Amino acid sequence: MRLSGVIIAALAALPAVVECAAGRVHKDTIHHSSIIGTTAGRPTILPSPKTTGKQFIKSGRRTHTCFVDALGNGQDDSDNILQGFKDCSPDGTVAMLSQEYIVGKALDLTFLERVDWDLQGRITFTNDTDYWQANSFKYTFQNSSAFIQFGGYDVHLFGSGKGTLDGNGQAWYDLYAKDPLILRPILIAYNGLHQATVSGFKFRYSPQWYQIVIDSSDIIFDNIDIAGGSVSKNPAKNTDGWDTYRSDNIVIQNSHIVNGDDCVSFKPNSTNVVVQGLFCDGSHGISVGSLGQYYLVYDLVENVYVYNISMNNASDMARIKVWPGVQSALSVDLQGGGGLGLVNNITYDTMNIKNVDYAIELTQCYGQNNLTLCNEYPSTLVIQDVVFKNMAGVASKKYDPKVGTLICSSPTVCHNIAAYNINVVPPSGKTPTYACTNIDRSQLQINCV
């Protein structure tokens, strides 16, 4: 074997200590300049304790490493990052070990095959709002878009507790306050990603949702830390932690989320999903929906298990939200209603709450304050086989003594809804109450009024 072959084999087998010049993309070689760092091995990520019941395929060993070094001095690293992924797909590891990277171009990384990504530094997306509105990746659902998208097969993205993506969101929070029709990018999209893990990242200051999972399957998210907020009078809005959409066999676990909207949201056609071991603060809960937004479009959310969640300072804990049977507007940039569909086999189990407005909220009048309209045009979307169990804690004082609401559009669309071992109390110490309408109360071990 030639000497170069020996070096490549050694680098493939072991973590690498790398010395290299700034701004280079280099493959399996050692450059003698400043020491950048040591690559991390791919972590083993398994769903625990709950699983979806579906298989997650074990990945093989990567054969080479592509090091992407930051240019520094505020220069755009986008082209080098893209080249690094092109050089290392298939069968390679892209190692980004510099402390700071700048991304000013939309990055389409949906071509990956058997690739690992080792990010140990911080990626900051530029705040050029005009560029990003024109060039971010566009998705038809809720006019969403993204800075960067990952897709492909057998892909492992890991930050080892250090790797950070920063959406530079303040410019967007302030701009959105002036113009609610701007297209605010999602921090990261997984678009057509299969057989993957995403672990050990810090996600900061997203302009809108932090993550969207689109047309993807067989992904485990583990040890994700999400935080951010506004430093001006204009709040960071719509900062969902995860949104799953048209995706199957997804596990989200062992993560810490401080945000201003849904901690996790199961958008249309999310199936076989487990969410477990999360700490959520400041959110709108873990939500099914919103569903039924698009007129006559059929939405399905099925086989979802939410387990062992700590929910603090939130509007909701367990939430199911469905648009009414006629088109209406929640806000200038969010309108809908009249859709069809099914919510089936959903379980919320072992929830601890502190200062949460509603422990349970089930509504089929989402986006509409006019209850008369919802009664005149009830949603036909069916909600069935839903269990809320093992919930405890103290609600907020907002609706005291009411701590939950379960309101279906008609008695014919909600079936087999159960709630038991619910020990959520209002701060006043009064008997907790729930609003229950158009729902069979025989399996509801709560105080419906």
C-alpha positions in Angstrom: 0.0 0.0 0.0 1.3 3.5 -0.8 2.0 5.9 2.0 -1.0 8.1 1.0 -3.2 5.1 1.3 -1.9 4.4 4.8 -2.7 8.0 5.9 -6.2 7.8 4.4 -6.9 4.5 6.1 -5.7 5.8 9.4 -7.8 8.9 9.2 -10.9 6.8 8.4 -10.4 4.5 11.3 -9.6 7.1 14.1 -10.6 10.6 15.2 -8.2 13.0 13.5 -6.1 15.8 15.0 -6.0 18.3 12.1 -3.7 21.2 11.3 -4.7 23.3 8.3 -4.8 26.8 6.7 -7.9 28.9 7.0 -10.6 28.7 4.4 -9.6 25.4 2.9 -11.6 22.3 2.0 -9.3 19.4 2.2 -9.8 15.7 2.1 -7.9 13.2 4.2 -4.7 15.2 4.4 -2.8 17.1 7.1 -1.9 20.7 6.6 0.7 22.3 8.9 -0.7 25.5 10.2 -2.8 26.4 13.2 -4.4 23.4 15.0 -8.1 23.4 14.3 -9.3 20.5 16.5 -10.1 16.8 16.8 -12.9 15.2 14.9 -15.7 13.5 17.0 -16.9 10.0 16.5 -20.4 9.5 15.4 -22.6 8.9 18.5 -24.8 5.9 18.8 -28.4 7.2 19.0 -31.3 4.8 19.9 -34.9 5.6 20.8 -35.5 5.1 24.5 -37.6 4.2 26.4 -40.5 4.4 23.9 -40.2 3.4 20.3 -42.4 3.7 17.3 -42.3 -0.1 16.7 -40.5 0.5 13.4 -36.9 -0.3 12.7 -34.0 2.1 12.5 -31.3 0.7 10.3 -27.7 0.7 11.5 -25.2 2.7 9.4 -21.9 1.5 8.1 -18.4 3.0 8.6 -17.4 6.1 6.7 -14.2 5.8 4.6 -12.9 9.4 4.4 -13.1 12.8 6.0 -13.5 16.3 4.4 -12.4 19.2 6.5 -14.1 22.5 5.9 -12.2 25.4 7.6 -13.7 28.8 8.0 -12.4 31.7 5.9 -12.6 34.1 8.9 -12.9 37.9 9.0 -16.6 37.7 8.3 -16.3 36.1 4.9 -19.0 33.8 3.5 -18.2 30.1 4.0 -21.2 28.9 2.0 -19.4 27.7 -1.1 -16.8 25.8 0.9 -19.4 24.1 3.0 -21.3 23.0 -0.1 -18.1 21.7 -1.7 -17.2 19.8 1.4 -20.5 17.9 1.3 -20.1 17.2 -2.4 -16.6 15.9 -1.9 -17.7 13.6 1.0 -21.0 12.1 -0.5 -21.1 9.2 -0.6 -19.4 7.5 2.4 -17.6 10.4 4.0 -17.6 12.6 7.1 -17.7 16.4 6.7 -15.8 17.9 9.7 -16.3 21.6 10.5 -14.0 22.3 13.4 -13.4 26.0 13.2 -15.1 28.2 15.8 -17.1 30.5 13.5 -18.7 30.1 10.1 -20.7 32.6 8.1 -23.5 31.4 5.7 -24.9 34.0 3.4 -26.2 31.7 0.7 -29.0 29.1 0.7 -27.5 25.7 1.1 -29.2 22.8 -0.6 -27.7 19.6 0.9 -30.5 17.2 -0.2 -28.1 14.9 -2.3 -26.4 13.1 0.6 -25.7 9.4 0.7 -24.0 7.7 3.6 -22.7 11.0 5.1 -21.8 12.1 8.6 -21.6 15.8 9.6 -19.4 16.8 12.5 -20.0 20.4 13.4 -18.1 21.7 16.4 -18.3 25.4 15.7 -21.0 28.0 15.2 -22.8 28.7 11.9 -24.4 32.2 11.8 -26.7 33.0 8.9 -26.5 36.5 7.6 -29.2 39.0 8.3 -29.7 40.1 4.7 -33.4 39.8 4.8 -33.9 40.8 1.1 -31.6 38.0 -0.1 -33.1 35.3 2.1 -36.7 36.2 1.2 -35.8 35.8 -2.5 -33.5 32.8 -2.2 -34.5 30.7 0.8 -36.0 27.2 0.0 -39.8 27.6 -0.4 -42.4 25.1 0.8 -46.1 25.3 0.0 -47.3 24.5 3.5 -48.0 27.7 5.4 -45.7 29.8 3.1 -42.7 28.4 4.9 -39.1 28.6 3.8 -35.6 27.7 5.1 -32.0 28.8 5.2 -30.6 25.3 4.7 -32.0 21.9 3.9 -30.7 18.4 4.4 -31.9 15.3 2.5 -30.8 11.9 1.3 -30.2 8.5 2.9 -28.1 7.2 5.8 -27.1 10.7 7.1 -25.9 11.5 10.6 -25.7 15.1 11.8 -24.0 15.7 15.2 -22.9 18.7 17.2 -21.4 16.9 20.2 -23.0 19.5 22.5 -21.0 22.3 20.8 -22.2 22.7 17.2 -24.5 25.7 16.9 -26.8 27.1 14.2 -27.7 30.8 14.8 -30.5 32.3 12.7 -29.6 35.9 13.5 -33.3 36.4 14.2 -33.5 39.9 15.6 -33.6 41.6 12.2 -36.5 39.3 11.3 -38.4 39.9 14.6 -38.3 43.6 14.0 -39.1 43.4 10.3 -42.1 41.1 10.9 -43.5 43.6 13.3 -43.7 46.1 10.4 -44.7 43.6 7.7 -46.5 40.3 8.7 -46.3 39.1 5.1 -42.5 38.7 4.9 -41.1 35.2 4.4 -39.1 34.4 7.5 -36.8 31.4 7.0 -36.9 28.3 9.2 -33.5 27.7 10.7 -33.1 24.1 9.3 -35.2 21.9 7.1 -34.9 18.1 6.7 -36.5 17.6 3.2 -36.5 14.1 1.9 -34.2 12.8 4.7 -34.3 9.1 5.5 -32.5 6.8 7.9 -30.9 9.6 9.9 -29.9 10.9 13.3 -29.6 14.5 14.4 -28.0 15.0 17.8 -26.0 17.3 20.1 -26.8 20.7 18.5 -27.6 24.1 19.8 -30.2 26.0 17.8 -30.4 29.7 18.4 -32.5 32.7 17.3 -34.5 31.3 14.4 -36.5 33.9 12.5 -39.5 31.5 12.5 -39.8 27.7 13.2 -36.5 26.1 14.3 -36.9 22.9 12.4 -39.3 21.4 9.8 -39.3 17.7 8.8 -40.8 17.3 5.4 -41.3 14.1 3.3 -38.9 12.3 5.6 -38.7 9.0 7.5 -36.7 7.0 10.1 -35.1 9.9 11.9 -34.1 10.2 15.6 -33.5 13.6 17.1 -31.6 13.5 20.4 -30.1 16.0 22.8 -31.1 19.2 21.0 -30.9 22.5 22.8 -33.2 25.3 21.5 -33.2 28.8 22.8 -33.6 32.4 21.6 -35.7 35.5 21.9 -35.9 39.1 21.1 -34.0 42.0 22.7 -36.4 44.6 21.3 -40.1 45.3 21.9 -40.9 43.0 19.0 -41.3 39.4 20.2 -39.9 36.3 18.4 -43.1 34.8 17.0 -43.9 31.4 15.6 -40.7 29.8 16.8 -41.8 26.2 16.9 -39.2 23.7 18.1 -40.1 21.0 15.6 -42.8 20.7 12.9 -43.3 17.3 11.3 -45.0 17.3 7.9 -45.7 14.3 5.6 -43.2 12.3 7.6 -43.1 8.8 9.2 -41.2 7.1 11.9 -39.8 10.1 13.8 -38.4 10.1 17.3 -37.7 13.4 19.2 -36.1 12.9 22.6 -34.0 14.1 25.5 -34.0 17.8 24.5 -34.4 21.3 26.1 -36.6 23.9 24.3 -37.1 27.5 25.3 -39.2 29.2 22.6 -42.4 31.1 21.9 -44.7 28.7 20.0 -45.3 25.0 19.8 -42.6 22.9 21.5 -43.4 20.2 18.9 -46.1 20.3 16.3 -47.4 17.4 14.3 -48.5 18.9 11.0 -50.6 17.1 8.3 -49.6 13.5 7.5 -47.3 12.9 10.5 -47.4 9.2 11.4 -45.7 7.0 13.8 -44.0 9.6 16.0 -42.6 9.4 19.5 -41.7 12.5 21.6 -40.1 11.8 24.9 -38.0 13.3 27.6 -38.4 17.0 26.7 -38.2 20.1 28.8 -40.3 22.9 27.2 -40.5 26.5 28.5 -42.5 29.4 27.1 -44.2 27.3 24.5 -47.7 26.6 23.2 -47.4 23.0 24.1 -47.0 19.8 22.2 -49.6 20.0 19.5 -51.5 17.9 17.0 -52.0 20.4 14.1 -53.1 22.8 13.2 -55.1 20.6 10.8 -57.9 21.2 8.3 -56.4 24.5 7.1 -56.6 23.8 3.4 -60.1 23.6 1.9 -61.1 20.0 1.1 -57.6 18.7 1.6 -57.4 15.5 3.7 -55.0 15.6 6.7 -53.9 12.6 8.8 -52.0 12.5 12.1 -51.8 9.0 13.4 -49.9 6.8 15.9 -48.3 9.5 18.1 -47.0 8.9 21.6 -45.9 11.8 23.8 -44.2 10.7 27.0 -42.4 12.2 30.0 -42.6 15.9 29.3 -41.9 18.9 31.6 -43.9 21.9 30.4 -43.4 25.3 32.1 -44.7 28.8 31.5 -46.8 27.7 28.5 -50.2 28.3 27.1 -50.9 24.6 26.8 -49.5 21.2 27.6 -51.4 18.7 25.4 -53.1 20.3 22.4 -55.2 19.3 19.4 -56.1 22.2 17.1 -58.3 21.9 14.1 -59.6 24.7 11.8 -63.4 25.2 11.5 -65.4 23.9 8.5 -65.2 27.3 6.7 -62.3 29.4 5.7 -61.3 32.0 8.3 -58.3 34.0 9.4 -56.1 33.7 12.5 -53.9 36.5 11.4 -53.0 38.4 8.2 -50.4 35.7 7.3 -52.3 32.6 8.6 -55.7 31.8 7.1 -57.6 28.6 6.4 -60.4 26.2 7.2 -62.7 23.8 5.5 -60.2 20.9 5.4 -60.9 17.2 6.0 -59.1 14.5 7.8 -58.4 12.2 10.7 -56.6 12.3 14.1 -56.2 8.7 15.3 -54.4 6.9 18.1 -52.7 9.8 20.0 -51.4 9.3 23.6 -50.2 12.0 26.0 -48.6 10.2 29.0 -46.7 11.4 32.0 -46.8 15.2 31.9 -45.6 17.6 34.5 -46.7 21.2 34.3 -45.9 24.4 36.0 -47.7 27.7 35.2 -49.5 26.4 32.1 -52.8 27.9 31.1 -54.5 24.7 29.9 -53.3 21.1 30.7 -55.5 19.9 27.8 -56.9 21.9 24.9 -58.9 20.2 22.2 -60.5 22.7 19.8 -62.1 22.5 16.3 -62.5 26.2 16.1 -58.8 27.1 15.7 -58.1 30.5 14.1 -61.6 31.9 14.8 -62.9 33.9 17.8 -66.4 33.9 16.4 -67.9 30.8 18.0 -71.2 31.3 16.1 -69.3 30.8 12.8 -67.8 27.6 14.1 -71.2 26.3 15.1 -72.7 27.2 11.8 -69.8 25.6 9.9 -68.5 22.8 12.1 -65.4 20.9 11.2 -65.9 17.4 9.8 -62.3 16.3 10.7 -62.6 13.2 12.9 -60.7 12.9 16.2 -60.6 9.4 17.7 -58.7 7.1 20.1 -57.0 9.8 22.0 -55.7 9.3 25.6 -54.6 11.9 28.1 -53.1 10.3 31.2 -50.7 10.7 34.2 -50.6 14.5 34.2 -49.8 16.5 37.3 -48.8 20.0 38.4 -50.1 23.6 38.9 -51.8 25.5 36.1 -51.5 29.3 35.6 -54.0 31.7 37.1 -55.2 32.8 33.7 -58.4 30.7 33.6 -58.5 29.7 37.3 -60.2 27.4 38.2 -60.5 26.1 34.7 -57.4 24.1 33.7 -58.5 22.6 30.3 -61.0 22.6 27.5 -62.2 19.8 25.2 -64.6 21.2 22.6 -65.6 19.2 19.5 -67.5 20.7 16.6 -70.3 18.1 16.9 -70.9 14.9 18.7 -70.3 12.9 15.5 -66.7 13.7 15.0 -65.0 12.9 18.4 -64.9 9.3 19.4 -63.2 7.4 22.2 -61.5 10.3 24.0 -60.2 9.3 27.4 -58.6 11.2 30.3 -57.5 9.7 33.5 -55.1 10.1 36.4 -55.1 13.9 35.8 -53.9 15.8 38.9 -53.6 19.3 37.6 -54.8 22.0 40.0 -55.3 25.8 39.7 -53.1 28.1 41.9 -56.2 29.2 43.9 -56.6 25.7 45.3 -60.2 25.5 44.0 -61.6 22.4 42.4 -60.2 22.2 38.8 -62.7 22.4 36.0 -62.8 21.6 32.3 -65.0 22.8 29.5 -66.4 19.8 27.7 -68.7 20.2 24.7 -69.9 17.7 22.1 -67.8 14.9 23.6 -68.7 11.6 25.3 -67.8 12.1 29.0 -67.9 8.4 29.9 -64.1 8.1 29.7 -63.2 11.5 31.0 -62.1 11.3 34.6 -62.0 15.0 34.9 -64.5 17.6 36.3 -66.4 18.7 33.2 -68.7 21.7 33.6 
